[in-house]
Each structure stands twice: as C-alpha cells, then as structure tokens.
Amino acid sequence: MKKQLRRKWHIILMDNIVSGEVKKITFKLPVNIHRCNGLILSGNVAGNTAKNFTLGRISFFINDRKSQPLSYLVQSKPPALQKRKYETLKLEEEISGGSYVQGYYQDLASAVSFPYKVRIYLDCLQQNNLQSNG
C-alpha cells in the first residue's frame, strides 16, 4: 500500500459572534493529517461594504499546547476584495496531525453589524492510502 499526500483545507468556524465576545477555540486535527503549514483568516460581517477594518484578535496554541506561534488581527474586507485570491500565511512551526489547536478569538467591537462569523482555514497535507495492484 502506497501513501500519497494531498492538500486538504480544514475549517475552524466561529459563528454568532457578538460585540465584545471572546470565543474559545478547540479543534482536533484528524490523525491522517501529515502536517499543516499555513492558514487563511476570514471575517464575514453583513453590511460591510465601505472599508477594511479590524474585527478582532485571534491567538492559539498548536501541537497540544507545546507552542503558541500565532497571534493575528482579523480583518473584514469589502466583497470586491473577497473575490481576489487570498494569500496563505505560513506558520513557522508545522501543526502535527492528531494534535489540538486551542486558543481564543476576541471581538474588538468594531463590526458594523452583529452577529458575524470568522473562519480559520488550515492549509494541510493529508495522507491517503492507495491500493497497489501487484
């Protein structure tokens, strides 16, 4: 049996965020994930068409709380900019499969409407087992 790696996005969704709220993040990666080495942050707020502004702050531990390499501000972008391709933020330390991603998201009360959603897209490589005929 051969193992092949393919790209797989895992989404951590935080929804129904209200003004000033702090949301806990607890997400366990599947064991068939080889590693995750990047991420994209996305904030979706209804009625936001005027400008790009900061929604909140995200911070999390990776690899079962062994390190905390991530602390970012989450921006909301107008729909015209959302159509562009996002650039993946590279992690200095890869996230291991089967480990926990834990932390928090804190709303900074600057959204034009509530509630809203924030997503973390983890850029991962997943192991697929291939049957060999022979």
C-alpha positions as CSV (number, residue, x, y, z in Angstrom):
1,M,0.0,0.0,0.0
2,K,1.4,3.4,-1.0
3,K,0.8,6.6,0.8
4,Q,0.1,9.8,-1.1
5,L,-0.1,13.3,0.2
6,R,-2.8,15.7,-1.0
7,R,-3.7,19.2,0.0
8,K,-6.7,19.4,2.4
9,W,-8.2,22.6,4.0
10,H,-9.6,22.2,7.5
11,I,-12.0,25.0,8.6
12,I,-12.4,26.2,12.2
13,L,-15.7,28.2,12.3
14,M,-16.7,30.7,14.9
15,D,-20.2,32.0,14.3
16,N,-22.7,34.2,16.1
17,I,-20.0,36.5,17.4
18,V,-21.4,39.4,19.3
19,S,-19.8,42.7,20.4
20,G,-17.0,42.2,22.9
21,E,-17.3,38.4,23.0
22,V,-14.4,36.0,23.5
23,K,-14.8,32.7,21.7
24,K,-12.9,29.6,22.7
25,I,-11.1,27.6,20.0
26,T,-10.7,23.8,20.5
27,F,-10.1,21.8,17.3
28,K,-8.5,18.4,16.9
29,L,-6.9,17.6,13.6
30,P,-7.6,14.2,12.2
31,V,-4.8,11.6,12.6
32,N,-4.4,11.2,8.8
33,I,-3.2,14.7,8.5
34,H,0.5,14.7,7.8
35,R,1.1,18.4,8.7
36,C,-0.4,21.9,8.4
37,N,1.9,24.7,7.5
38,G,-0.3,27.7,6.7
39,L,-3.6,29.4,7.3
40,I,-6.0,31.9,6.0
41,L,-8.3,34.1,8.2
42,S,-11.7,35.3,7.0
43,G,-14.2,37.6,8.7
44,N,-17.7,37.9,7.3
45,V,-19.8,40.8,8.5
46,A,-23.2,41.7,7.0
47,G,-23.4,45.2,5.6
48,N,-19.6,45.7,5.4
49,T,-19.0,47.3,2.0
50,A,-17.2,50.6,2.8
51,K,-13.7,49.7,4.1
52,N,-11.3,47.2,5.5
53,F,-11.3,47.3,9.3
54,T,-10.1,45.1,12.2
55,L,-12.8,42.8,13.6
56,G,-10.9,41.0,16.4
57,R,-7.8,39.3,17.6
58,I,-7.0,35.6,17.3
59,S,-4.5,33.7,19.3
60,F,-3.9,29.9,19.5
61,F,-1.6,27.2,20.7
62,I,-0.7,24.3,18.4
63,N,0.6,20.8,18.8
64,D,-1.2,20.1,22.0
65,R,-0.2,23.4,23.7
66,K,3.5,22.9,23.1
67,S,3.8,26.2,21.3
68,Q,1.9,29.4,20.5
69,P,3.2,30.7,17.2
70,L,0.0,32.5,16.2
71,S,-1.5,35.9,17.2
72,Y,-3.1,37.9,14.5
73,L,-5.7,40.6,14.0
74,V,-8.7,39.5,11.8
75,Q,-9.7,42.0,9.1
76,S,-13.0,42.3,7.4
77,K,-12.8,43.1,3.6
78,P,-15.3,44.5,1.2
79,P,-16.9,42.0,-1.2
80,A,-14.8,43.3,-4.2
81,L,-11.6,42.3,-2.4
82,Q,-13.1,39.0,-1.2
83,K,-13.1,37.9,-4.9
84,R,-9.3,38.1,-5.1
85,K,-7.3,35.1,-4.2
86,Y,-6.2,35.1,-0.6
87,E,-2.5,34.6,0.3
88,T,-1.8,31.8,2.8
89,L,0.0,32.9,5.9
90,K,2.9,30.5,6.6
91,L,3.5,29.1,10.0
92,E,7.0,28.9,11.4
93,E,6.2,25.6,13.1
94,E,4.0,23.0,11.4
95,I,0.9,21.6,13.1
96,S,1.1,17.9,13.5
97,G,-1.8,15.6,12.6
98,G,-3.9,14.3,15.5
99,S,-3.0,17.3,17.7
100,Y,-5.1,20.0,19.2
101,V,-5.4,23.6,18.1
102,Q,-6.6,25.6,21.1
103,G,-6.9,29.3,21.9
104,Y,-9.4,32.2,21.6
105,Y,-10.9,34.8,19.3
106,Q,-11.7,38.2,20.9
107,D,-14.1,40.6,19.2
108,L,-12.9,44.2,19.3
109,A,-16.4,45.7,18.9
110,S,-15.7,47.4,15.5
111,A,-18.1,45.4,13.3
112,V,-20.9,47.3,11.6
113,S,-23.4,44.6,12.4
114,F,-23.7,41.6,14.8
115,P,-23.6,38.6,14.9
116,Y,-20.9,37.7,12.4
117,K,-18.6,34.8,11.5
118,V,-14.9,34.2,11.5
119,R,-13.2,31.2,9.8
120,I,-9.7,29.8,10.1
121,Y,-8.7,27.8,7.1
122,L,-5.8,25.5,7.9
123,D,-3.7,24.5,4.9
124,C,-2.7,20.9,5.4
125,L,-1.3,17.8,3.7
126,Q,-3.4,14.7,4.2
127,Q,-2.2,11.1,3.9
128,N,-4.2,8.9,1.5
129,N,-3.5,5.2,1.3
130,L,-3.5,3.8,-2.2
131,Q,-4.0,0.1,-3.0
132,S,-1.4,-1.3,-5.3
133,N,-2.4,-4.0,-7.8
134,G,0.5,-6.3,-7.9
